[in-house]
Amino acid sequence: MRSVLSISIPPKKLAALKKRAKSQGMTISAYILRFVDEEEHMISEQELLEDIRQSERDFAAGRYTVIGPNDRIEDILPSKS
């Protein structure tokens, strides 16, 4: 069963939303749901900042790999699966 959500949105923003959804071949509902789904997979600003700080510490300590144009990223980074 689906529920209905009603929001208040200014006419200009609604027009832009309709245009974006249509350009993606989606309904407005599907377009918004896609963003909700994508947000679940995003990291927070705090997590990103910590990753950057850790990268800076790793670089300063010499823990990095120089890669060339013929190197494959899959051979260097560990798999998350």
Summary of the structure (lengths in Angstrom):
residues: 81
radius of gyration: 20.7
end to end distance: 33.4
largest distance: 54.9
contacts: 117
relative contact order: 0.05
helix: 56%
strand: 0%
